[in-house]
């Protein structure tokens, strides 16, 4: 969503109908959510129905009709006491209970590492645990809707919002998003899934038209959404800002009615993104069930206009009933109606919750390079120099609606001078100091911090040290895309200078995603720590010193050059650069199309199709121990199941993530990730792993069926360390199989 900061007005009281005692058979929790929704819908007045299909944006809700009990947050749907319907209070988002520019003074929350960091863990159980944690905090803070569940595939390495999402593969992203949603909803609050669909860039996000053919769409982004919805059963789906195939996503009949509600049988409700509604009758007819944060739209389409449309017959009353029925179903299905949130904020065990954030950060850190076993660091080091990234005080956070004001505060907070994100974003660091964490693990060493502003001074400080650590940063935010993936400022020169001065140099990347590394051949050790959340400093130090054996795997390809990507330049960026003022208002740009020429070959599939070798492949990640695979067995027929042994041949306990890739034997398409499992092994331990492939990943989508079709024939199966590094291979013969769209 997009947000703005403004003073919260004193709100007028809602004119409620005179209380009338009514039986409440829908209160029986033993009944089905669908049955309960139908009973409740039957006794609702037109006024009550209309109240549910529009939510207020509290910071801008100045209308006298606004509810009296607004709190600064993302959205508010008023309660209907007569029927026992609680208020729905919505908060951002996937990384914790957001409070971007401290609308709620003094309110802090636990900040998870970025979505890409979570995806890098390849750990569905961790996704559930982290979702359950932030959901519990949302409930304790009086929220019962989290605008979480970002599952848009990262099609471009430069995407401004990539850090929120879960990578470039539909199976990985869908699985992790589904488990995170399931965790959030275990607290009897709603999680959305978003942004449906093809919200793959921020530049021009409110006016661009995403173009892709249906089969490729079904094999990529839509498949990720479908897997996540099946696993997580989110109460609501949030539609995106952009157009898809010419129509806005929030009034796209094909996306909302045909695919989501028709083919997939989704029974919850579709809410708009904040500022994504453009009409009344068209939007409602084409599948939008709720206008969210209506003050951020150009008009309150689902208030007086919707009433007139229903009363005049322009919109059938049955469609309004369906909109309300879906909202009721979504809230009944996750338990909101049976466990209303408390009216006062509850105390939280922030220390316990921070442990979950730290565990997620540690599991997601990826050891990209480690020549000559330079890492882990020896505690016998006498002099360590830490350079750059404000690593003396904290770790960088991404910007936008997901930004959390974390426990401990923000030691560095930089307002933006302009741009589309300036009204609701600050460049912020979490108070988790890598310097303090390193000193705690190496109490006998001299650990010096140098800010890195002067490469020559940093190199002089690093010369002769037992180790030099450079913390590199690249900040991105919702609402804006960077121009590219190079590190900002003089950081490339800084790293090169330090590496020339000290051959024992390690680089820690705290970035939104992939970055260019012109210095990679001169640096022996590189860690991708992403945006590591409020315990990121501790997590980085523990991996550097071997307290934690790194086990993260890349959920997104790191290209060797921007020219390797399907879109080396950001579509629409030329308009922003030509007139920066246009960049401050996404609606001011001239509409343009984005052709997704890679189709379903997103990320690693694109590189394989083009025959390009990236800098680091999808799935890549090193360890301080060594794993061996053996005894592969592949079983075909009407499905694909593989089993194999994984053995830890090293001297340290560690987690591995063996990956199953499948492609037709004739090589007619790129390999696809069809299964994975994270496995923890002690030194010398062997475990037999069995993976069953999701047939839709193996299949091609046939629009003529319509549905997924697994072609009969021989398929090459590989157990791999990453998308470009198969270890064991076999051939499996599969029968023809058709699956529903």
N, C-alpha and C positions, 0 to 999 in steps of 0.2 A: 504494500500500500504506500501511498504518499501521505505525508502528514505536514501540518503547519502548526506554529505555536502562536497562541493568542490568549488574551485574558479570558477566563471562564466567567460568564455573566451569572448574575443571580437569576435562577430559572423560575418561571411561573409554575404553579401547580397544574397538573393535568386535570381536566374536567372528567372525572370518572363517572360512569353511570351509577345511579343509586344502587347500593348493595342489595342484591336479591339472593336469598339463600337458594342454592341449587345443589342437588345431589352430585357427587363427583365419582362416578363409577370408574372414570379414567385414572383414578388414584391407585387402583389395584395393580401393583407392580408385577403380579404374576401373569397379567395379560400381555399380549403381544404389543410391541410399539405401534404397529399399524392399526390394531384394533383400538388402542387407547387414543391415538390421534383422531380416528374417525368419530369416536364418542365425543371427544372434546370439540371438534369442529362443528358437530351438529348443534351445539347450544351457543355458538358464538354469534354475536351481532356483527353487522357490517363494520361498525366502528372498531370493534375489537380485531376483526380480521385485518383491516387497514393498518392498525397499530403495529402489527407484526411484520409487515413487508417493507418497512422503512426504519433505518437506524440513524440515530443522531451522532454527529461528531462533536463531542463535548467542548473542545477548545473554541469552536466557532458557533455553537448552538445559541444564538441570540433571540430566536423566535419565542414569543411568549408562550407558545404551545409546548416548548421543550420540557421534558420531565424535570421535576424538582430535585431529584436525587442523583444528578450527574456528578461523576468524578472525572478528573482529567484522564482521558484514556482514548483508545482508538474508536470505540463505538458503544452505543447504548440503545437497546430496545426496551421500552418501558414495560413494567410488570402489569399484569391484569389480575388484581387481587380477587375479584369476584370469582374467577375460575381457577385460582391457585397457580397461575402462570407467573413464574419469577421473571424479574428483569434479566436480560441478557447483556452482560458487560464484556466487551471484547478488548483484548490486549494483544499487541505484537509480542513476540513472534517466536521463531524456531530456536533462537539461541538463549532465550530466557525472557522474563517479564520486563519488557522494554519501558524505558522512561527517558526518551532520547535527549531532550534538552531540559530535563528535570521539571516537567509540568507538575509532577507531584513532589513537592519539595521534601528532600531528605529520604525519599523512598528508593532503596537499593534492592538489588536482586542478584542471584548467582548467574554469572555469565559463562555459558558454555563456549568451547572453541567453535570456530566456524563450521559451517555445514561440510565443506570440503575436508576439514580435519576429521569430522565424524565419519564421513564416507571412507577416508583413508584407513580407518580401523578395520574395515570389512567385517564389522562385528554387529550383527543384528541385535544381540542381547544388550550390548552397550547402547545401541540406539533406543531400545525400549527403556532402559534404566535412566538415560538422560532425559528422555521425554517424560517419564513418570516424575522425575525430579522437578523439571520446570513447570509441569502441570500442577504439582502440589503447591508450588509457590504461587502460581496464578490463583488457585482456589483460596489460599490463605490471605491473598491480597484483594479478595472479593470479586475476582473475575471468573467467568464460567465459559468463555469462548477464547481460544488462542488462535491467532491468525498465523498458524504454523504450517508445516507440511510442504515446504518448497521443494518441488521435484522437477522443475524445468531442467532439461539437459543442457550442459555447458557446451554449446556448439562452437563457441569462439573463445580462444585463450584470454582475450582482453575484456570479456564481459564484466561490467561494473558490479554486477550482483552475483557473479560466479561464486564468491565465497559463501553465500547463503545456501547454495544448492549442493547437490550430492553427486556431482560428477557427470561424466559423458556417456555412461552405459545405462540402458533402460533396466536391466535386471538388477544391477547394484543400486541405482538410485531408487527404483521402485521398492525394493526390499527394505532398504534403510529408512526411507520415508514412511513406509507402512508400519514398521516397528516403532518409529518415533511417535507417530500418530496414535498407535495403540497404547503406548506408554502414557501420553498426555491424557487420553480419554479414560485411562484406568482410574483417574481422579473424579470421574463423573462430571467432566466438563467436555465441551465440544472442541475438537481440532478441525480446522479447515485443511484442505489440500489445495495448493496454488502453484502457479498462476496459469489457469487453464485457458489457452495453451499457446505454445511457441513464443513466450515472453523471454526471448533469448538475448536481448540487448536492451540497454537503457536509453541510448540516443534515439530520440523520436518515438519513444515507446507508446505514446498516446495517439500517434498518427500513422505509424508505419503499417504496412500491409505485408504479413508473412506469407510466403508462397512456397508450397511443397505439394508433391502429388500424394494422393490418398494412401497408396500402398506404403510409401516411405514413411508417411506420418504415422500410420498404424504400427509400423515396425520399430518406431523410435519413441518420440515423445509421448504419443498416446499409449503405447505399451507401458511406459514407465508409470503414467497415471493409473492405468488399469491395474497393474500389479500392486501399487501402493493402496488403491481403493479396496482391492480384494483383501489385502492383509490387514489394513488399518481400520476399514469401515468408518471413514470420517463422517461426522455429522453434517458437514457442509463442504461444498466445493466453491472456491473463489475463482471467478473468471478474470481474464487478463485485460490490460489496457488496449493492446494492439488489435489490429484487424487480422483476420485469418481468411485468406481466399476472398478478400474484398469486403467482408462483413466484420464489424466489431465483435470481439470474442464474447462480450456480454450481451449481444443480441444476435448470436450466430445460431440459427436454427439447426444447422447440421451438427455443430459441436455439442450443443446443449440438449436438444430434443432427440436427434437421431442417434448420436453416438452414446453420450453419457446416460441419458434417461431411457433410451430405447435399447440399443445393443447391449449396454452393460447393466441395465435394469437398476440404475442408481435411484434410491428412494429418499435421500436427504435433500437439502435445499442448496440452490445456487445463489450465493451472494456476490455482489459486484465487488471489484476492487474500488478503492476510495477515489472517486473522480472518473470512473470508467463507464458511467451511464449516459446515454445520448438520446433516449426516447422513452415514451411511456408504453403505448400499445404495442409497438414493434418489439421492444425489449421483453415485455411480459409474454406476448404470444410466442416469442422465439426461445423462451426457456429461462429467463432471469426471474428469480423468485423474491429477491430482496435487494433494494437499493441501500447500500451501506455507506455510512458517513456522508449522507446526502448533501451536507453543506459544502463539500468539496467538488460537487458536480455543478454544472452551469444552471441547474434548475432542480427543485424537488419533484422529480418526475412521478414518484410513487406515493404522493400525498393527494392533494386536491385533484390533480389531473387523473390519477388512477381512479379515484372515486367517480369522477365524471364519466370516465370510459366505461366503468362497470354499470353505472346507472343508465347510461345511454345505450348500452348494448354493444358498444364498440369492442369491448373486451368481455367475453362471456363470463358470467358469474362463476361458472364451473372452473374457469382458469384461475380466478382469485382463490377459490376453494383449494385448488391443487397447490398453489403457492403456499398457503397457510398450512395445509396438510403436511407438506414436505418439511416445513420448519418445525412443526410439532413432532413429526416422526424423528427428525434429527436429534431433537432434545430428549425425547423419550428414549431413544435407542441407546444413548450414552449415560442416562441416569440423571440428567440435569433436573428433570421434574421431581425426581424422588429425593434428591439431595441438594436442595437450594444452597447457594453459598451463604456464608455468614455475613452479617451486616457490618461487623467490625473486623479490621485486619487482625490476623492471628500471628503469634510468635512463630519463628522459624528457626530450625537448627542449621544456620548458615555454614557452620564448620563442616557438618556432615555433608551438606550439599556441595560444598567446595571440593570435597574429596572426589565426588563423581565427576565434576568438571576437570579436575586434575587427571583422573584416570582416563577420561576421554582424550585429553590433550596428549598424554603419554602414549596412548594406543595409536593416535593418528600421526605422530611425528614420523617422517619418512627419512631414513638414512639414504641419501642419493648416491653418495660417493664416500669411499673410505680406503684410500690407498695406503698400503703397507700397515694396515691395522692401526692407523693413528688414533682412532677412537676405539674404545673409551679412554678418556684421559686418566692418567695415573694420579693418584692422590699424593704422590711424592713430588709432583711439580712444585717448584719453589717460587716461580714468577709467572703469572698469567696476566695478559693484557686483554681487556674486554673493550670493544670499540663500536661506537655508533648506536643508532636506533633508539636513543633514550633508554638504553638497557640498564642504566643506573637506577631508574625509577619504575619502569613498567614494560608492558608489551602492548603492541598496537592492536586496535580493534577496527573492524570494518564499520562503515557508515550506513545510516538509513533507518528504516523502521525496525530493523532487527537489533539495533544498537542498545545494549544494556548498560545502565548505570550500576556498575558492579559494587559489591561489598568492598570497602576499602577506599572507594573514591577514585577520582581521575587525576593522577599527578600531572598529566599534560593534557590540555584541552584547548584546541585551536579553532576559533570560529572561522567559517569560510567567508572569503571576501566577496563571493558572488557565485553564480551558477544555479542550476536547477535544484540543488540540494541545500542551498544556504539557509532556507527558512526552517529546516528541521534537523540539521546535521552539524555536528562538530567533529573534527578529527581528534580522536580520544585514545588514550592509553589506559589500560587497566593497571592498578597498583600491585603488580607482581614483578618484583625486580630480579632479573637474571643475575645482576651483580651480587645482590644479597644472597641469593640461592647458591651461587658458586662459592662465595665466601663461607657459607655454612657447611658446604661439602668439602672444602679445602681450607680448614681453619689455620693451617700452618703456612699456607702460601701467601705471598704478597700478590694481591689481586688489584690491579689498577684499572680505572675506567678513563677512556679518552672519547670525547664526543664525536670524533670523526669528521668534523667540519673542515679540517686541514689534512689532506692525505699525507703530506710530507711529515707533519708532526705526528700523525698516527703511526707512520712507518718507523719513525725514529723511536717512538715509545715501544713498538713491537720488536725491534731488533734485539736479539739476544734473549728474549723471553722463552720460557719452556713451551709456551703456547700462546698464540694470538687468536682471538675469537672475534670475528666481525659479525654484528647483527645488522642485516640488511632489511630495509622495509620498502613496501610499495602499498600505498593506501588506495582503496577504491570505495565507492559508495553507491547505494541505490540512487537512481535518478540521473546519474552521469556515467559515461564510459571514459576510461583513460584513452589517450590517443594510441597507445601501444603497450607492449609488455616489457619495455626496458626499465631497469631500476631508475628511480628518480634522482635528480641532482647529480652529484659527483660520486655516487656510490661505486660505480664500476671502476673509476680511477682510484678510489680509496682501497677497494679490495685488491686491485692489481699492485698498488704500492705496498700494502701490508704483506702480500704474498711474496713480493720480491725481497722484502726485508727479512722475512721469517718463513722458512720452508714449512714450519709446523703451524699452518694457518687453517682454521676451520671457519666456514661461513654458515651462519644460521639465517635462513630466509623466513621472515615474518611478513608474508605477502598474501594477497587475495587468491593467488593461483600461480600459474607458470610465469617465469621471467626469463629474459635472455641472460646468458652467462658467458660473455666474451672472455672471461678470466678462468673458465672451468679447468683448462689444462694446467694451470699454475697453482691450483688450490687442491690439496689432497683430501679434504673432507668437507662435505656439504650436507646440511640438514634442511629439510622443508618442514618448518614448524607451523606454517599457515598463520591465521590469527588464533593464538592458542588459549584465549579466554583468561579468566581471572586468576588462575593458578599456572599460567603459562611460563612464568619465570622459573618456578620450581620444576615443572615438567621438562623444560629445556635443560636445566642443570642436571637433573637426574639421568637423562639420556646421555648427555655428554660424559658424565662420570661413570656410566655403566650401572647405576642403581636400577635402571630400567633398560632392558634389552630392546632396541628399536624394532618395531614390528609393523609400522604403517606401510601401506602400499598406495601408489599413486592412483587416485580416482579420475585423473585427467592427464592427458599427454602434455609433456613439456616439449615444445618444438625447438629445433636447433636454430631456426630463423623464422621471422614473421611470414616470410614468403611461403612457408610450408602450409600455413593454415588456409582453409577454404576462402576466408575473407581477410586478407592481410590488413586492409584498412577498415575502419568502422563505418558501415553504411550510414549516411546522413551526417557524419562528422564534418564534412566540408561546409555544411550550412552553419553549424555551430561556430566553426573557426572563422567563417566569413563575417558573421555578425554575432559576437558573443552574447548580446542581449537576448537574441532568440533562444540561446541555450538555457536561459533562465525560465523560459515558459515553453514546456514541451508542445503545447498546442499551437505555438506561433510558427513552428517549422512547416515547411511545405511538405505535404504527404509524399511518401516514397515507398517503393516495394523493396523487400529483401528476398532474394531468390535463394533458397536453401538447396544449392546445387549438389551438395553431398548426399541429400536425401536421407536415407536411414543409416548411411555410413558415417555416423558421427564419431569424432575423435579418432581413436586408434584404428577404427575401420577405414577412415579416410586415408590415413597415412599408409596403411597396407594397400589400399586400392591404388594409390598414387605411386607406390613403390618408394616411399620416402622414409628415411631413417630419422626419427626424432632424437632430440637430446636425451630424453628419458621417456621410456614407453609407459603407457597405461599399465598398472599393476606392478610396476617396478618398486623395489624396496629392499635394502640390505639389512643384515642382522649381525650381531656380534657372535653368533654361532653359525653352524652350517647344516643345512637340511638336505636330505637325499630322498628321491622318489624311486619306487621300484614296484614290480609285479602289477602292472596295469592290466585290468580286464575290462573290456567294453562289451556290453550286451545291447543288442539292437532289437528289431521287431517293431512293435507299435509304439515304442518309446525308447529312450536312451538312458542307460544307467552305467556308470563306470565305478570301479573300485580300484584302489591302489594303496601302497604302503608309504607312509611318511616317517622318516627316522631323523632324529637329532644326532648328528655325528660330531657335534662340537662339545665344548666343556662347560657351556652355560645353558641354563634353561631359557627357552624362548618360544615365541609364537610365530607360526608360519601361516601363509595364506596361499595354498595351492589353488590354481585356477584352471577351470575346464573351458577350453575353446573348441568350437566345432565349425567345420566348413565342408561344403561338398567336396568330394575327392578330386573332382576335376578343377577345383580352384575357381569356380565361376563367381564366387563372391568372397568378400573378406571374412576372416574368422570372427566369430561372435562369442562373447562370454556367455556360457550356458550354465555355469555353476561355480561355486567357490565355498570354501569353509576355512574359518580361522581355527587353528588347532595349537594348543599349548603343550609343549613336550619338554620333559626333563632330559639331561644329557644321556644319550644311549637309548632313549625310549623310542619305540616304534608303535604307530597306530594305523589301523586299517581305516581308510576313509571311503565312504560311498557317496557319490553325487548323482542325483537324478535331474536331468536337464528339463527345464521348462520348454515344452514343445513349441510354444509360440516364438521363442528365441531362435529355434532352429528353422522355423517355417518361413515361407514368404507369404505376404498377404495378397490374396487374389480378389480383386474388386468384382470379378464376375461371379464368384460363388454366391454371396460374398463371404469371406472368412479367411482364416489362416490355413495354409496347405503345406504339409511336409511332403516334399517330393520323394518318391521311392528311389532307392539307390544307395550307393556307398558314401559314407561320410568320414572325413578325417577327424579324429578325436585327438586332442593333445592335452596333457597335464603340463602346465607351464608356470614359470616363475613370474612372467609378465606377458603382455600381448605379443611381444616379439621374441620370446625366449622359451620355446617348447623344450621339454625334457623327455617326456614319454609320449609316444604316439601309437595309435592303433586305428584300425578301420572297423566301422560298425555299419551293418546293413539295416536300413530303416524301411519300413513299409509306408505306403501312402497313408496320410492321416489328415483329416480336415477338422478344424476347430472353429467355433463360433466367432464372429467378429467382435 
